[in-house]
Amino acid sequence: MIRYKKLGYVVLSVTDLEKSLDFYVNVVGLQFVERDNENVYLRSSYDHHNLILQQGPEPGLKRVGWELEKADQFQDVFNYLTDKGLNPVELSEKETQKLAQGRTLRFNDPYVGTTYEFYVEMMQLGLPFKPSNGANIETLLHVVYESPYLEEITDFFVNTLNFKISDFSGRETNFVWLRAFPNKWHHTFAVTKGPENKLNHLAYKVSTVDDIGIQVNRLKEQGVPILFGPGRHHPSGSIFLYFADPDGISIEYSQGMEEFPEEGAREPRRLEPSKETIDEWGGTPEPAFGQVGKLLTDDSLETVKK
């Protein structure tokens, strides 16, 4: 059984690397770590990185990295994914050193093409994470997709990757919230039904409601589009605020998400697919919310295979 420590990091393709670097440091509040010829590494924890930015022809999500719970399960997970026909590839020692990680494998999502990475032992930096904008960011919280393959993706994550469903909505399911077991957060991944494969949003957990309120005013002062909120999500109970990065990718601040115990967790709920389920306060997202960001295959996987 695959067991996860957390959602570790994501790789975004951005169309203006310098502009995006400034945004994720000074608006989102992440901390710059280092850069090489291809990557800019940012963190929101003791981890060496929780976000990697890469210059690209179009904005989108290239890779999602999940940290395994323990290092000694790596080989069993690799063998399991191989038996499932997912053709995982283990990175070389040179490549893992570049990422400041231990053993690392990658494979592609069979339905949307995005590259997934399972890794162990990311290097921890010597000083605590210090938000660049003063916001009390605690962790990279979740990734949400939109896809016509909602049922297939859900089945894959639950029955192959050992995620657990926290909630779902609709008579005919149109939204599923999942957690990377036994990670405690209501969802570290979610998928909503839509006509095409795309990124809906990325979320960062902040400590207090004040962090969200202060960010509202900061965004207004800097002319950053607010896409939705503040509001309260019914499924997770969290207070939210969504805003747009320079390419238009939707970024969320989230506070107060429900936590699940490893044992004795409540059963998933089938929720009404209503405006109030998405926002108990009755808000409506802007038309641009969740519209930018393709799900891209990380071409580094092909390089590793060669």
C-alpha positions, 0 to 999 in steps of 0.5 A, a space after each residue: 500500500 502506498 502511504 504518503 507524507 504530503 503533497 510536496 511540490 509542483 512544477 509550473 510552466 510560466 511564460 515570463 519567468 522573471 515576472 512570475 518569480 517576482 509574483 510568487 515571492 512578493 505577492 504569494 509570499 514564497 521564499 526564493 531558494 536558488 535557480 539553475 539553467 532551467 528551474 527556479 526553486 521556491 519554498 513554503 516550508 523547511 523543504 528545499 522547494 515546494 514550487 519550481 518555475 520553468 520558462 515555457 511557451 504556455 502556462 500550465 502544470 508540468 509535474 506534481 511531486 508527492 513525498 512518500 511517508 518513509 524511505 524504506 517503502 520506495 522500492 516496493 512502490 516502484 515495483 507496485 507501479 511497474 506491475 500496474 503497467 505505469 512504467 515508472 522511471 527512477 531518476 539518476 543520483 545526479 538528477 536527485 542531487 540536483 533536486 536535493 532529494 533522495 530516491 525519486 521516480 516519475 510516471 505519467 498520468 494515464 488520463 491527462 498526461 501530467 507527470 507525477 513524482 514520488 520521492 523520499 528525503 528532500 533536503 531540509 534547509 537550516 532556517 525556518 521558512 520566512 514568508 516574503 510578504 508577511 503572510 503566515 503560509 504553512 504548507 502547499 495544500 492541494 492541486 485541483 484539475 478539471 477534466 472530462 475523465 473525472 470517473 477514470 481519474 478518481 478510480 485511478 487515484 483511489 484504487 491504484 494510488 491509495 488516495 481516499 475520498 473525503 467528499 463528492 458532489 452531484 447525483 451524477 458525480 461532478 466534483 471529487 475531493 481526495 486526500 493522500 492517505 494518511 495525510 490529514 487534510 480534507 483534500 490534497 487533490 481534487 477533480 471537477 468535471 469539465 469539457 477539457 483537461 486543465 488546471 483549476 487551481 493551486 492552494 496554499 494553507 495560511 494560519 489565520 483568517 487575518 492572513 486572508 483579510 490582509 491579502 485582500 487589501 494587499 492584492 487590491 493595492 498591487 492591482 492583482 485580480 481577485 477571482 473568488 472570495 473571501 468565502 467559505 467552502 462547505 466540503 472542507 469548511 475552509 475560508 478561501 481567497 483566489 487570485 490570479 498569477 501573471 499568466 492567469 493561473 488561479 492561486 488560493 489562500 485557504 484557512 481552517 481546512 477539516 482534518 481527518 484521522 488515519 483511523 475512524 475517519 468519517 464517511 464521504 458525503 454526497 453533497 448538493 452541486 450548488 452555489 452554496 456548497 462551493 461558497 456558504 457565503 453566497 459568492 460567485 467566482 469571476 469568469 476568469 477563475 480556473 480558466 488558465 493552465 494546461 495539464 502538461 507532460 513533463 518532457 524531462 521524463 523522456 530525457 530520463 528514459 533515454 
